[in-house]
Amino acid sequence: MKMSLLLQIYWRIMTAMTCTMSTKEVRYLQACIRLATRTTSAKDEAERSGVTLRHMRRLFMRWKEGGEAALVHRARGRPGPRKIAPEVMENAISFIKEELEGYSPAYAKEILAEEHDIHISPPTLRKAMAEAGIAVTRSSYPSHPASHLPGTKALLWHDDPI
């Protein structure tokens, strides 16, 4: 009985579609194979894999039903929930090119939020502006007069009499 089960497992592995697995998922696969051949207990495999007994049983049932691909994280390949849609980013960049070129990403972010209801963080906007070729370096932003240059007056708080 064990030999036929091993052959079934080997056949399933060899005929399965190729899927990319992380190291953790490969460990889960190896644990499921050991569980299927009854060489160790679910409790031992759970401890070895660093998961709870319940989760190990859940992984084993998922593997039995769907094969190796069922152990791969289901969110792999999907965009993140905070990913900005390409159309929204294109609209923001076109507006910046037309009306806000030369301004800082922080100011452009405020205008986009107020006038177009587009909410993008300044670092993300800076990166998109750089990719579009319209990024402004920090040194070209309007700056305050430097207090160390001749002809400027600076308040020196530390020199105030006590």
N, C-alpha and C positions, 0 to 999 in steps of 0.2 A: 504494500500500500504506500509506503513512504517513497519508493522508487517511482511509482507512477505519478505521485504528487510532485516530485522533483522534476520529472520530465515535463509535466504540465507547466510548471513555473518556468523552466528553461525555455520551453516553446513560446510561452507568453512574452518573455523578455526578448527573444530573438526575432519574433514576428511583429512586435509592437512598433508603432511609429516612433521615430526618433524624436525625443524631447530633451530640452536642456534642463538640467536639474542642478540645484545648488548642492553644496556639500551636506547640508542638513537634510535635504530631501533624499539624497543617496543613502544617508544613514537610516532614514525612515524606511526606505525600500529594503535595505539589508535586514532591518529588524522585522519587517513584514515577511520576508522570505524565511527567516529563522522561525518565526511564529507559525508559518504555514507548514514547515517541515517538523514542527513540534520539538525542535532541539532545545528551546528555552521557553520560559513562561512569559506571559505578557507583563507581569510585574518586573521581571529582570530586564526585559527589553525597555520598559518605560524608564527604569532607573538608568540604564545605559545610555538611552537617548536624551535623558534630561527632561522628560515630559511626565505628566500624570498618567496613571493607569487608565483612566477614562479616555484621555486623549489618544493613548496608544491603541486602545480598542477601536476608537473612532477611525484612526488612520488605517488600521488593519481592515476594517469593514469597507472603507472607501477604496482601498487597494484591491480587495477581492472583487468589488463591483466594477471598478473602472480601470484597473491596471495601473501602470507606472505613471501615466499622465494624470491620474486622479490625485497623486501625491504632490504635484507641482502646485505652487501657490496660485490661487485662482485669479488674483489681481495682476499677474505678470502680463505685461504688454499693454495694459490700459493706461491712459494718461491719468496723472494725479488729479485729485479733486480740486486743487487750487491752480491748476494749469490754465493759463489764459488762452482762450480760443484764438487761432491765427487771424480770423476775420476782425476780431476786436483789436488785436495788436496792429493790424494793417490800418484800420481806421484811425487809431491813435497816432501812428507814425505819419500818416498822410496829413492829419490836422497839424501836427508839430511842424512838418515841412512847410506847410502853407502859411501858418500864422505865428508859430512860436519858435522858429529856428533861432538859435543863439541863446535861448534861455536855459536855465538850469533844469535838470529833471525834476527837482522838487517843486519848482514853480509850474512846470508843465503838468505835473501830477495834479496840482491844485486846480488849474484851469480845466483839465480834462474831467475832473470829478464834478466841478461846479456846472460847467456848460454842457457836457456831453454824457454825464453819469457813467463815465468809464473810470474804474478804480484800479489803478496799477501802482505798485510801490515804486519809489524813486530808484532803488537799485535795479529793479527789473526794467524800468523805463530807460535808465542809463545804458544798460546792456543792449536793449533794443535799438536805442538811438545810435550806439556805436556800430552795431551790425548794419544799420541803414546808412551809415556814413555821415550822420548829422550830430554826433556827440560833441559836446563842448567840454573842454578840459576845465578843471577846477580853477586853474590860474587865470582863465579868461573871464571868469565871472566878475561882476563889479565888486570891488572890495572897499573896505574902510581905509581911510588914510593911515599909513603906518606911523606909529608914534616915535619910531626911532629915526625917522628921516628929518633932515634940517628943515625948519620952517613950520613944523607941526607942533602943536601943544598937546601934551598928554596929561591926564590926571594921574598923579602918582599917589595912590591911597596909602602906601606904606610909609611915605614921608610925612604924613600928617602928624602934628604934635599931639602927644598924649595928655 
